[in-house]
Amino acid sequence: MNKDYYLRFPSVLRNALKEGKVGFPKDLETEYGSEEVYRGVKYTENKKKITQEDFKSQMEKGLPGFSETDIKSYSCSCFRDLEELHMAVHFPKKGRAVAKGIMRSEHGPRVREKGTTHIHWYLYDEIDPSDEFEVIEVWEKNGSK
Amino acid sequence: MGEKWIEIIDYGILYREIDLVTFDVPLLFVCLDKKKCRKLVLCIDEEQGEYIIANVNAKLLLNLLKNEKTMEQVFRDSDEGTMLYVYYDFECSVFRLKSIPVDEVSANMLPDSGIFFELNNRKISEYIDVLENESRIEIVRMIQI
């Protein structure tokens, strides 16, 4: 892959690619048009609006427990259906919602996980897809929709 | 063995085998330790780096994936009668753990009671095949002994 392509990504991914800590898999799709997808987002009393922060990868957010040598740690997870996202309603951390929006190749390449509807989206630097997503499901404190 | 997940002080390194449920981050997944013993991991709070870990064998995982036991029950039926509460020590930048007897683990640290896994896709089906094969080999081995 052309090393200049790495320059298009946020610094944390760009540097990991340059240093050889990670590499894109062979099934990376750079041209795919657009597709409707779902994304899990944070939704609390104080945070109801979808923002660019909702699309940052684990590594960009600096969350503990995510491997810097796993390319998936640098992706934004989206899904083609709601089934897997719905499972999260039964897990301990509440304050979540589901957003629906459009995944576009001009915003970044993607890798579709085999055997599931999970898509790893690698957004280019400074891309903010939040305007193209809207919250469609909010879960209450007790987990009910 | 899979990608390294985390190293826990006084416990060792865990390697990710399969992600079962992802929201914006993986919430329920299976890890292996260096002896290839399986651990079922539930994310309590990814921002604080809090997780619950239960020792599980292939049979218990099959109970989970084939909806024979609820998710909560699988955690409570885990080996050795204890679960591990793993948390990130931000001051020292390391993961630490506390061992908690199963009956002292509060309900809000586990999946909601009465809820089955219910998710099914090709990745899960292939993992079920792997676990069933392992179980068959183990039975043959036991018979031979």
Boltz contact constraints between the chains, C-beta under 6 A:
constraints:
  - contact:
      token1: [A, 40]
      token2: [B, 23]
      max_distance: 6.0
  - contact:
      token1: [A, 40]
      token2: [B, 24]
      max_distance: 6.0
  - contact:
      token1: [A, 58]
      token2: [B, 25]
      max_distance: 6.0
  - contact:
      token1: [A, 63]
      token2: [B, 46]
      max_distance: 6.0
  - contact:
      token1: [A, 64]
      token2: [B, 49]
      max_distance: 6.0
  - contact:
      token1: [A, 64]
      token2: [B, 88]
      max_distance: 6.0
  - contact:
      token1: [A, 65]
      token2: [B, 6]
      max_distance: 6.0
  - contact:
      token1: [A, 65]
      token2: [B, 49]
      max_distance: 6.0
  - contact:
      token1: [A, 67]
      token2: [B, 3]
      max_distance: 6.0
  - contact:
      token1: [A, 67]
      token2: [B, 4]
      max_distance: 6.0
  - contact:
      token1: [A, 70]
      token2: [B, 3]
      max_distance: 6.0
  - contact:
      token1: [A, 77]
      token2: [B, 22]
      max_distance: 6.0
  - contact:
      token1: [A, 84]
      token2: [B, 21]
      max_distance: 6.0
  - contact:
      token1: [A, 87]
      token2: [B, 21]
      max_distance: 6.0
  - contact:
      token1: [A, 87]
      token2: [B, 119]
      max_distance: 6.0
  - contact:
      token1: [A, 88]
      token2: [B, 23]
      max_distance: 6.0
  - contact:
      token1: [A, 88]
      token2: [B, 27]
      max_distance: 6.0
  - contact:
      token1: [A, 90]
      token2: [B, 111]
      max_distance: 6.0
  - contact:
      token1: [A, 90]
      token2: [B, 112]
      max_distance: 6.0
  - contact:
      token1: [A, 90]
      token2: [B, 115]
      max_distance: 6.0
  - contact:
      token1: [A, 91]
      token2: [B, 27]
      max_distance: 6.0
  - contact:
      token1: [A, 91]
      token2: [B, 111]
      max_distance: 6.0
  - contact:
      token1: [A, 92]
      token2: [B, 44]
      max_distance: 6.0
  - contact:
      token1: [A, 92]
      token2: [B, 108]
      max_distance: 6.0
  - contact:
      token1: [A, 92]
      token2: [B, 109]
      max_distance: 6.0
  - contact:
      token1: [A, 93]
      token2: [B, 45]
      max_distance: 6.0
  - contact:
      token1: [A, 115]
      token2: [B, 121]
      max_distance: 6.0
  - contact:
      token1: [A, 115]
      token2: [B, 122]
      max_distance: 6.0
  - contact:
      token1: [A, 115]
      token2: [B, 123]
      max_distance: 6.0
  - contact:
      token1: [A, 116]
      token2: [B, 121]
      max_distance: 6.0
  - contact:
      token1: [A, 116]
      token2: [B, 123]
      max_distance: 6.0
  - contact:
      token1: [A, 143]
      token2: [B, 112]
      max_distance: 6.0
